[in-house]
Amino acid sequence: MRFSTYISVLAGSAIVAAIPGVSDKIQREVERVARDEPEFAKVIVENITNESPKISPKVFIISMFQYEADIWYDNSDTEGSIGNLLAQNITVSGFSMLFPDAHCLADGSVCQLTTGEAEINAASTIQALMLSPLFNLTETYFMIAGIAGVNPEYGTLGSVAFSKYAVQVALQYEFDAREIPDNYSTGYIPLGSDAPDQYPTSIYGTEVFEVNEALRDIAVNFAIGENYTDSAEAIAYRANYLNSDIYSAATLAPSVIKCDVATSDVYYSGTLLGEAFTNTTSLFTNGSGIYCMTAQEDNASLEAMIRASINGIMDFSRIIVMRTASDFDRPYPGVSDEFNLFYADQGGFEPAIENIYIAGTPVVKGILDGWESTFKAGINATNYIGDIFGSLGGEPDFGPGSSYGGEEVDLNTVGLDRRALYRKNVSRRTMKGHKKL
């Protein structure tokens, strides 16, 4: 096994974790020094860590909570699986207290981690991975692989969606639903605007991410044709959507679909919110995004990844966003939003979890099998990839355009430019009253 290389001093005695890549004799000597000279031992461990070979995964699977992770571990001995991800268990500084380890195959070709749920957990864990000295991620493909709610206009329980866009739909002003102005269709108003249909003028940078469409399509082709899991409960529940023409997709058996994912810390339910965030997705992507999946983490993970890509730690063109549908984001006609969220036995959770593994396995194996011929060199993106700022270079096909003239951001100069800008302008919150927002 490979473990973290940090020292903990507890109750006056030093405990040194196993150091990767060293013999038992050296390990015992470090432990002896740690007892007598803990500060010196810390220097030794740090030096050994920096000089030890790094794990260079070809694929890194990103789970968000226990069940999404367990489906990979539970199938380690299943015929046709990718293998035992618990062969190496590596404690990574900065990971979640609930999920402190990255797990890897014995040869290090595939690794997996669990971020913890919602945006802060996801961003913190992915940032910690990017900054860890234990991994070389420059050629790694990342597959976000989790469950999500599904828009019944585009998918059904158990559906497997591969996305090009991730949209942070709740990054907006909000009125309580009981106090929405009479002329508004929703209580969500884009930041810096004063109506729901206006593009935000106060841009934070995490509103939209676009990933490699060519890689997305390759992943779709790997996953199409698998026998996806369904349940009797899900089949019965889908039938409730038969009487509505706009929900025909909800009545179908699970399959692979191409559509986009919304990110919101709020776990929402209802037709009005679903329609509002459908409109937000379309608005933020200049009409090209299709809202079909709703999750809590993806924009946060992608922000950590884009910052790492700017600094050459990873390659943003090597990201796959895959979500499987565990529940409908809105009720079928005739029942309440409350019923949909709290009481409906939709039967989609177990199929969604199992379909992560069923869809994800051929994607991972396809990358491994085609490594030398195709994937090592990378998949050329034919679309724009990156954030709303244009941080990686190129011109975003959504939003107000590149903040850097189509060039990759220069971190040596942009910080100074931004500070000068802030000194010249009043803060957004101060300006709100003048904008009548």
N, C-alpha and C positions, 0 to 999 in steps of 0.2 A: 504494500500500500504506500501511497504518497500522501503526506500530510502537510499542514502549514508549518512554517519555519519560524514561528514567533515564540518568544519566551514569556511565560507568565510567572510572576513571583507571588506566591501565595503563602501566607502565614509564616513568612521569614525563610521559606525554603524554595529553591528554584526548581521548576519543572520544565524540562526541555522537550518539546514535541519532536517526533522523528524527523530527521533532516533528509530531504530527498537526495538520492544519488551518492550517499556516503556509506561506508562500511559500518558494521556493528561496532568495530573497534573504535573508530573515530567518534561514533555516536556516544559510546560510553565515556570517552575522554572529554567530550564537550559537556556531558552531564556532570562529570567530576569537577570540571572547571566552573560550571554554573553554581555548584554548591559553595565553592570557595570564593570565586570572583565573578559574580553574576553579570556585572557590567562588561567585563572582558569577554565573557561567553556570548553576550548579545552581539558584540562586534564580530566574533567568529561566525556565528550563525548567519548574520547578515551578509558577510563576505561569501560564505558557502552558497547561500541562496542566490546571490547575484551571479555566481559563476556556474551554478548547476544548469544542466540542459533544461530548456523550457518545453512544456507540452505544446505541440502545434496541431490542434485539432483541425480536421478538414470540415467537420460539421459540428456546430454547437446548438443543441436543442434548448429552447427557453420555455420553461413551464412557469405557471404563475401560482399554483397552489398544489396541495398534496396529491389529489386524485389525478391531476394532469401529469404529474411526475410518476406516480405509482404504476400507471399503465405501461410505462417503458420498463420499469424494474420487474414487474410481474410477468412480463413476456420474454425475459432474458433467455429462457430455455425453449421458447416456442420455436418450432421449425420455421425457418425463413426470417427470424428476427435479426436485428442488427448485432445482438450479443449482449453480454453482461455489462451494463453501465456502472455497476457497483464494484467492478474490478479494481478501480482506483477511486479513492474518496479523499478529496483535497479540500481542506479547510482554507477559505479565502477571507482575508481580512476585509471587513466592510460588508459582507453578505448578511442576510437576514439572520437574526438570532434563532428563528424557527427553522431556517434552511441554510446552515452555515457552510455547506460543502458543495463543491462541484464534483460531479461523478463522471468517470471516463472509462471507456473500454481499455483493456490491458495494453493495447498498442497506442492508445491516445488519439486514435483517428476520429472518434466521436466522443463528445462530452455533453453533459446536460446539467442545468442548474434550475433552481426554483426561486423566483424573485420575491415571493410574497405578493399579496393582492393590492391593487390600486396603484395610483400613479407614483406616490412618494416611494413606496417599496420597490417598484420596478426601476425607477430612475436610480435609486441608491445602489441596488444590487448590480445593475448593468454598469454603472460608473465604476464600482469596485472591481468588477471583472476586467474592465478596460485598463485599469491602472495597476492590476496585479502583476508582479514580476514573475509569476509562475507560468504564464502563458505567452505564446507568440500567436497573435490573432491576425496577422497581416494577410493570410490566405484563407482564413476561415469563413465558411458559409454559416449564417445564423438563421435558424428557423424558429420563429415565434409560433408556438403550437399550443393553443388553448381553446377553451370553450367560450361561447358567447350567446347572447340573445340574437334572435333572427327576425328580420322584417318579413312577414308572410307574403308580401308582394313579390319577393325575389327568392325565397328559400323556405325550407321546412325543417322540422326536427331531424337532427342527424346530418344535415347538409354540411359539406366541407367547402368553405369559401377561401379562395386565394385572392389577396387584395393588392391593388396598386397604390391606393391612397389610404392613409390613416388620418382622420380628421378629429380634432379636439373640439367636439361640438358644444361642450358646456363652458367653454372659455368665452363667456359673454356677460353682459348685464342681465339681471333677472328680476322680474316682478313676481311677487306671489300671485298664484293663479286667481285668487279672489280679487285682485286689484289691478288686473290687466286693463290698460286703457281701452275704451270702446272701439277704437279704430285699429287696434292691433290684433293680429291673428294668433299671437303667442306672447308669452312673457319673456322670451329670450330675444335680446337685442345685441347685435354685434358691437364690440367695444369701439368707442369713438364715433358711433353712428347714433341716430335717433329713431330708427325704424327697422323692423325685422328684415326687410329686403335690401338693406344697404350693406355694402362690403365694409368690413371693419377698417377703420383708419388708425386705430391704436393697435399696432402689431407687436406681439410678444415673441414670435418666431417659432412657436410650437403648434400653430394652428393646423398646418397641413404638412405631411411628409409624403413624398412620392418615391417608391422603390422601383427596382429594375423590372420593367414589364416583360422583357424577353426571358429573364430568369423565372418570373412568375408563370409564364406560359409553359416553360420547360417543366416546372414543378407540377402544373396542372396535367400535363401529358403523362408524367410519371404516375400520378394518382388516379387518373381516369381508368375505369374498367375494373376497379377493385370491388369486392362484394362487401358493401357497407352494412354495418349492424343497424337493425331496426328493433322496435319492440311492439308488442300487442297494444300496449297503452298508447304509444305514439301514433300507431295506425288509427286507433279509435278516435284519438283527439283531433287528428288532422281532418277527419270527416266533418267536424263542426265548421270548417271553413269552406265547405263545398257550395254553400248558397251565395257566396260573394264572388263575382267575376274577377275582381282585382286581386283576390287571394288564391288564384288557381295554382300558383307555385307551391303554396302551403300544403296542398293536398297530395303532392307527389312523394315518391319514395326518396330516401337520401341519395344525393349525388354530388358531384363536384361542380361548383359554380365559380364564376369570376365576378366579384363585386367588392365593395369597400367596407372598411371598419371604422366605427365611431368610437372615440375614447371619452369616457366620463366617469369620474369618481362616483357620481350619483348613480345608483342602480335603479333605473326608472322603468315605468310601465305605463302603457296607455297609447291610444290612437293619436291623440293630439300631440303628445310629446314625440311620438314616432314620426308624425308628419312634419313637425317643426324641425327635427334633426335631419330628416330627409332634405328639407329645404336648405338647412345650414350646410349640409354636405355638398349639395349642388352649388350653392352660393360661393362657398370657400374654394371650390375647385373649378370655378368658372364654367360650371355646367357639365363637367365630364365625370364627376364622382357619382357612384351609385351606393347609397346607404343600404347595406343589408345586414351587417353584423354590429353588435354593440358590446363593447368590452371596457375594461377599466385601466388598461396599462400601456397600450401600444405606442401612443405618442410619447409617453415618458421614456420608454425603452429606446425609441428611435432618436430622441433628443440626445440621450447619453451616447448613442452610437455615432450620431453625426459629429458631436464634439470630438470623439475619438478618431473619426475619419479625417477631420481637419488636421489632426496632429499625427497622421500616418500610422495610427495604432491598428486600424482595421480598414476594410474596404466597404463603403456603403453600398456598392453595387452588388454585394453578396448577401442580401437579406431577403428572406421569404417570410411573408406574413400569412399564416394559416389559422383559421378559426373554424370550429365545428359548432353546430347549433344545438343548444341544450333546451331552449325555451323560446316561445314567441314573445316579441317585445310589446305586443298589443293583443287584446282579446278578440275572439271571433264575435261576429255581430250578435247582439242580444244579451251579452253578459258584461259585467263591470270590469274596470281596470283593477279594482281591488281583488276580484275573483281571479283574474289572470295572474296577479303577482303572488297572492298568498295561498290560494286554495285549489287551483287547477292542478290535477294530476296529469301533466302533459306527457310524461313518459320519455322525455328526451335526454335526461341527464346521462344515463348509462350508455346509450348509443353514441352520444357526443364524445364521451370519454374514450370509448373503444375506437371510435372513428379517427381520433387523433393518431392512434397507433397504426390503424389500417391505412390511412392516407399518408402518414409521415414516414412509414417504413420504406415504401418504394422511392420516396423522394431522397431519403438519406442514402439508400443503397445505390440509387441512380447516380448520385454525386460521387460516391466512392468508386463505383465501377467505371465511371467515365473520367476519373481524376486526371490521368495522364493525357488522355486524348482531348479533353474538353475543359474540365473545370479548374484545373490547376492554373491555367492562364487567365481564367475569368470569363464571364459572359458579357459581351459588349452591350451596354445599354443603348437602345435606340431612342428612348424617351428621356426627358429630363429626370434626374434623380436628385433628391435632396430636400431642403426645407424651403420655407416661404421667402427667406432672405436671399437664396441663391448662394449659400455659403460655400458649396463645393465647386462653384463655377457653373456657367451656363445660365440660361434664362428660364425661370420658372414659367410653366404654362398655366399658372394660377396666381392670384394675388396681384399686387401692384408692380411686380417686376423685380429684377435683381437689385439688391442694395449695394452691389459692388461692381456695377457695370459689366456684368457677365463674367467677371474674373473670380477666381477662388479668393476667399477672404484672406487678407494679410493680417495676421494677428499682431504683428509688430507695429502696425500703424492704426488699425481700426479702433483700438481701445482709446487712444489719444483723441481720435476724431469724435468718438461717442461722448467722451467726457466734456469736450468743448461744446458739443451740441446740447448736452444737459445743462451746462452753465448758462447757455443763451436762452433756454426755454423754460417756461414755468411747467411744473409737473402736471401730469394728466388730471390728477384729482383736483388740483387747484383750478384747472381750466374748466372742469365740468359745469360749474355754475354759469360761466360765460357762454358755454355751448348750449345751455338749456337742456342738458342731458339728465 
